[in-house]
Amino acid sequence: MANHLFGYMPDGTPIEEYELHSDKLCVSILTLGGILRTLKVNERDVIGGYDTLEAYLYEAGGSYQGAIIGRVGNRIANGRFRQNGKLYRLAKNNGKHHLHGGEIGFNLRVWTVEEADDAHLTLSLFSPDGEEGYPSNLFVKVTYTVEGDALMLAYNATSDGDTPINLTNHTYFNLGGLDSGDVLDYTAQIHADTYTEVDAELIPTGAHPAVAGTPFDFRAPKRIGADLGDALEGYDHNFIFAGAPMGEVCGTMLPHVATVTGKDMALEVYTDAPCAQFYTANFLFGLPDFKGGVKRERRHAFCFETQREPDGVNHGAEPLHAGELFHTVTVYRFV
């Protein structure tokens, strides 16, 4: 296991970078935000990220490159929700809405290293009652494991009171490398019969239309760009899994929910999460440059953010209760 100093936060807190290795993968992770900074498959780096800590801090709540997202990923309408009869108000950092945990979400917090070896890294974070407007103290652990051609992320959390939670990871993938062009000619297969309908501000309406006969039908492999045009410029939508076959990966059985295939590599996604946000980097452009000076361009990457239902707090989702364990696992396998 190798680690080194990546830089210092403005208050002087050091940020470390840890490297994990298997026979196929080399992954590096920052203690800032639990950020996946590099993910090399047979020496090819297939994710977005930056060369310096200053670039991550400059971009802050922009594209959330590679970071753990929390306390609640995705959007919360109007930055508010009711729980146990009380109204909670959150930061409005996406127009009039709350996005990815607020102004200082888990992506901008410094995590603590609990365990580390050549193939595993466990990071922990304490989120105090009232942080970004959320109720109750929350204790979070995320474990990264590399094994052969797969990277597994295991999320665990407990709370001392009721609180909403929706942890995910916001890595941007380009299977040819970030300098290899857009991803619209990739094919994707997503085992989802329905998706979450959103309004013009990407806020869920509460409806779950069938994907059949729509641009959101990826039940059979389909070119990502096949149905894009003036009416739909890109995907930034939640797909609700159904009928995914089970597969063994990293020593556990998980639903194989999606496969995204590039020119000479495919990414298989396995998870016990009920859904995922499929995002085609519609808002990715401008500074800072990616690693090695590669320019950031729209649609030159995709994200597959496994999650619970977005804006679930306003659509009947149960919170994490005191003493309960939040646990979910996602595996990214490269073939």
C-alpha positions in Angstrom: 0.0 0.0 0.0 1.4 3.4 -1.1 0.3 6.8 0.1 1.7 10.3 -0.2 0.8 13.9 0.5 -1.4 15.4 -2.2 -1.6 18.9 -0.8 -2.9 21.1 2.0 -6.4 22.5 2.6 -6.6 26.3 3.2 -6.6 25.7 6.9 -3.5 23.6 6.7 -5.1 20.1 6.9 -3.1 17.7 4.9 -4.7 15.6 2.1 -3.3 12.2 1.5 -3.6 10.0 -1.7 -3.8 6.3 -1.2 -3.1 3.7 -4.0 -4.7 0.3 -4.3 -3.6 -2.4 -6.7 -4.7 -5.6 -8.2 -3.3 -7.5 -11.2 -5.6 -5.4 -13.5 -6.3 -2.2 -11.7 -4.5 0.7 -10.0 -6.8 3.0 -8.1 -5.9 6.2 -6.2 -8.2 7.8 -3.6 -8.0 11.1 -1.8 -8.9 11.7 1.8 -10.7 14.8 0.5 -14.2 13.7 -0.3 -13.1 10.1 -0.7 -12.4 11.1 -4.3 -11.4 8.5 -6.8 -8.7 10.5 -8.6 -7.3 7.8 -10.9 -8.6 4.4 -12.0 -6.2 2.6 -14.4 -7.2 -0.5 -16.2 -4.1 -2.2 -17.6 -2.4 1.3 -17.3 -5.2 3.2 -19.0 -6.8 5.9 -16.8 -10.5 5.7 -17.5 -11.9 8.4 -15.1 -11.9 12.2 -14.8 -9.9 14.0 -12.2 -7.3 16.7 -11.6 -3.6 16.9 -11.1 -3.7 19.3 -8.1 -5.7 19.8 -4.9 -6.2 23.4 -5.9 -8.2 22.3 -9.0 -10.6 20.2 -6.8 -11.1 23.2 -4.5 -11.5 25.6 -7.4 -14.2 23.4 -8.9 -15.8 22.7 -5.5 -19.5 21.9 -6.1 -19.3 21.9 -9.8 -19.0 18.5 -11.3 -18.1 16.5 -8.1 -15.4 14.6 -9.8 -15.0 11.1 -8.3 -16.3 12.1 -4.9 -18.5 10.5 -2.3 -21.8 12.3 -2.3 -23.9 12.9 0.9 -25.6 13.3 3.2 -28.2 13.0 0.3 -27.2 12.7 -3.3 -29.2 14.2 -6.2 -31.7 17.0 -5.8 -34.1 17.9 -3.0 -36.9 20.1 -4.3 -36.9 23.7 -3.0 -34.3 22.8 -0.4 -36.7 21.5 2.2 -38.5 18.4 3.5 -40.7 17.4 6.4 -39.8 14.7 8.8 -41.8 13.7 11.9 -43.9 16.8 11.5 -41.0 19.2 11.4 -39.9 21.3 8.4 -36.2 21.2 7.6 -34.6 23.8 5.4 -31.4 23.0 3.5 -28.9 25.0 1.5 -30.2 26.0 -2.0 -27.0 25.4 -4.1 -28.7 24.4 -7.4 -31.0 27.3 -8.2 -33.8 27.1 -5.7 -33.1 23.5 -5.0 -30.6 21.5 -2.8 -28.0 19.3 -4.7 -25.6 16.6 -3.5 -25.5 17.5 0.2 -25.3 21.3 0.0 -22.7 23.9 0.0 -20.1 21.7 1.9 -21.2 18.2 1.2 -19.3 15.1 1.8 -17.3 15.8 -1.4 -15.6 18.7 0.4 -15.1 17.1 3.8 -11.8 15.6 4.9 -12.3 11.9 5.7 -10.4 9.8 8.2 -8.4 6.7 7.3 -9.6 3.8 9.4 -7.8 0.9 7.6 -5.5 0.6 4.6 -3.6 -2.1 2.8 -2.6 -2.9 -0.8 -6.2 -3.8 -1.9 -8.5 -2.1 0.7 -9.1 1.4 2.1 -11.7 2.3 4.6 -12.5 6.0 5.2 -14.8 7.4 7.9 -16.7 10.7 8.4 -18.7 12.2 11.2 -21.5 14.5 10.0 -22.9 16.4 13.0 -26.5 17.2 13.7 -27.5 20.3 11.8 -24.8 20.1 9.2 -26.1 21.6 6.0 -29.5 21.6 7.7 -29.8 17.8 8.2 -31.0 16.4 11.5 -29.2 13.9 13.7 -25.6 12.9 14.0 -24.5 10.6 11.2 -21.5 8.2 11.2 -20.3 7.0 7.8 -17.8 4.5 6.5 -16.9 3.8 2.9 -14.6 0.8 2.0 -12.9 0.6 -1.4 -11.7 -2.8 -2.5 -9.8 -3.8 -5.7 -9.9 -7.4 -6.8 -8.8 -8.5 -10.3 -10.8 -6.4 -12.8 -13.2 -5.0 -10.3 -13.5 -2.1 -7.9 -16.1 -2.4 -5.0 -17.5 0.4 -2.9 -19.2 -0.6 0.3 -21.2 2.2 2.1 -22.2 1.9 5.8 -23.8 4.5 8.0 -25.6 4.8 11.4 -27.4 7.7 13.0 -28.5 8.6 16.5 -31.8 9.9 15.1 -34.0 9.9 12.1 -32.3 11.4 9.0 -32.5 11.1 5.2 -29.6 9.5 3.5 -28.6 8.7 0.0 -24.9 8.0 -0.5 -23.3 7.6 -3.9 -20.1 8.1 -5.9 -19.8 10.7 -8.7 -17.0 9.3 -10.9 -16.9 10.3 -14.6 -15.9 7.4 -16.9 -14.5 7.4 -20.4 -13.4 3.9 -21.2 -11.0 5.1 -23.9 -9.4 7.7 -21.6 -10.6 11.3 -21.1 -8.8 12.4 -24.3 -10.6 9.9 -26.6 -13.7 11.9 -27.5 -17.3 11.7 -26.5 -19.3 8.7 -25.3 -22.3 8.9 -27.6 -21.2 6.0 -29.7 -20.9 3.7 -26.6 -23.7 1.2 -26.1 -25.5 0.9 -22.9 -27.8 -1.8 -21.4 -29.7 -0.9 -18.2 -32.0 -3.4 -16.6 -34.7 -0.9 -15.8 -38.4 -1.0 -16.7 -39.3 2.4 -15.4 -37.5 5.8 -14.8 -38.1 8.8 -12.6 -39.9 11.6 -14.5 -38.4 15.1 -13.9 -39.5 18.6 -14.7 -37.5 21.2 -16.6 -35.4 21.8 -13.4 -34.6 18.1 -13.1 -36.9 17.8 -10.1 -38.8 14.5 -9.8 -42.6 14.8 -10.4 -43.4 11.7 -8.5 -44.3 9.7 -11.7 -42.5 6.6 -12.8 -43.2 6.1 -16.5 -42.4 2.9 -18.3 -39.2 3.1 -20.5 -40.9 1.1 -23.3 -41.3 3.3 -26.4 -39.2 6.2 -25.0 -35.6 7.3 -25.3 -35.0 5.8 -21.8 -35.4 2.2 -23.0 -32.0 0.6 -22.6 -33.3 -2.9 -21.7 -31.5 -4.1 -24.9 -28.1 -2.7 -25.7 -28.4 0.6 -27.5 -26.1 3.4 -28.7 -26.1 6.1 -26.0 -26.6 8.9 -28.6 -29.3 7.1 -30.6 -32.3 9.0 -29.3 -30.6 12.3 -28.4 -31.6 15.5 -30.2 -33.3 18.8 -29.7 -36.0 17.3 -27.4 -33.4 15.4 -25.2 -29.9 16.8 -25.3 -28.5 14.2 -22.9 -29.3 11.9 -20.0 -29.4 13.0 -16.4 -32.1 10.6 -15.2 -32.8 8.0 -12.5 -33.4 4.5 -13.8 -35.3 2.1 -11.5 -33.9 -1.4 -11.7 -36.0 -4.5 -12.5 -35.1 -7.9 -13.8 -31.4 -7.6 -13.4 -29.6 -11.0 -13.5 -27.5 -12.0 -10.5 -23.8 -12.3 -10.9 -20.9 -13.2 -8.7 -18.3 -10.4 -8.3 -15.7 -9.7 -5.6 -16.9 -12.8 -3.8 -20.5 -11.8 -3.5 -23.7 -12.2 -5.5 -25.2 -8.9 -6.7 -27.7 -7.8 -9.4 -25.8 -7.0 -12.7 -27.8 -3.9 -13.4 -26.0 -2.3 -16.4 -23.2 -2.7 -18.9 -21.7 0.3 -20.8 -19.5 -0.8 -23.8 -16.9 1.4 -25.5 -14.6 0.6 -28.4 -12.4 -1.9 -26.7 -13.6 -2.0 -23.1 -16.8 -2.5 -21.2 -17.9 -1.4 -17.7 -20.3 -3.8 -15.9 -22.1 -2.4 -12.9 -23.3 -4.6 -10.0 -25.3 -3.2 -7.1 -27.9 -3.8 -4.4 -29.1 -0.2 -4.8 -32.6 0.1 -6.2 -31.7 2.6 -9.0 -29.0 4.8 -10.5 -28.6 8.2 -12.1 -27.3 7.8 -15.6 -25.6 11.1 -16.6 -23.9 11.9 -19.9 -21.8 14.9 -18.6 -24.2 17.4 -20.1 -22.7 20.3 -18.0 -19.1 19.3 -18.2 -17.0 22.1 -19.8 -14.5 24.8 -19.0 -11.8 24.9 -16.4 -10.0 23.3 -14.7 -8.4 20.9 -17.2 -8.4 17.2 -16.5 -5.2 15.4 -15.6 -2.4 16.0 -18.1 -4.1 19.1 -19.5 -7.0 17.3 -21.2 -9.8 19.7 -21.8 -13.2 19.1 -20.3 -15.9 18.7 -22.9 -19.6 18.0 -22.8 -20.5 14.3 -23.2 -16.9 13.2 -23.1 -17.8 11.0 -20.0 -20.7 9.3 -18.3 -21.6 8.7 -14.7 -23.6 5.8 -13.3 -24.5 6.9 -9.7 -26.1 4.0 -7.9 -28.6 5.4 -5.4 -32.0 5.5 -3.7 -34.9 7.4 -5.3 -34.0 11.1 -5.9 -36.0 13.6 -3.8 -37.3 10.6 -1.9 -37.6 12.7 1.2 -40.5 14.5 -0.5 -42.1 11.4 -1.9 -42.6 9.1 1.0 -39.1 7.5 1.5 -38.4 6.3 5.0 -35.4 8.0 6.7 -32.6 6.1 8.4 -33.8 5.5 11.9 -31.7 5.6 15.1 -29.7 2.4 15.5 -30.4 1.2 12.0 -27.6 0.3 9.6 -27.5 1.9 6.1 -25.6 -0.5 3.9 -25.2 -0.7 0.1 -22.6 -2.1 -2.2 -21.6 -1.2 -5.8 -19.0 -2.9 -8.0 -17.6 -1.5 -11.2 -16.0 -4.3 -13.3 -13.9 -3.7 -16.4 -13.9 -6.3 -19.1 
